[in-house]
Amino acid sequence: MSTIPISKEGFAKIKKELDSLKRERPGVIKAIKEAREEGDLKENGGYHAARERQGMMEAKINYIESRIPHFNIIDLATLGGSKIIFGATVVLEDIETGDTKIYTIMGPDESDFKKGIISIESPVGQALLGKEEGDEALVNAPRGKIEYGIVSVTFKGHVS
């Protein structure tokens, strides 16, 4: 696995989530023990729910821990320039429809499409990398090819 870009803020959020999951772990183990003591495990809903929660929690802990060594932590305040890279906020215009979109290009662990934060690994992120204001980018999207004009490229120093 290669490096995974992540902002300092994003890394802190993931570390906080990991710490929270690890603090929650003993409570789930205790709930399993208590449910097991109730007897018949076949029809013990509390036991099965606690086991399912434990499985999901352990999977999330393992997932986060497997990614941490690969993170390339980037201070967004140090970024700038005219080219689209990790941390850039981009205003795009759909050449065909004239619709405008604003995206901030971040790593996969910080992407949140509803907030306009897209992954550097997404089709749009990949199509935009290295482009500048005034360039055009062709995106292979599920609905077909979309051509965007790049209206502006800025660096805010934080994720909005």
Disulfide bonds with the S-S distance in Angstrom:
none
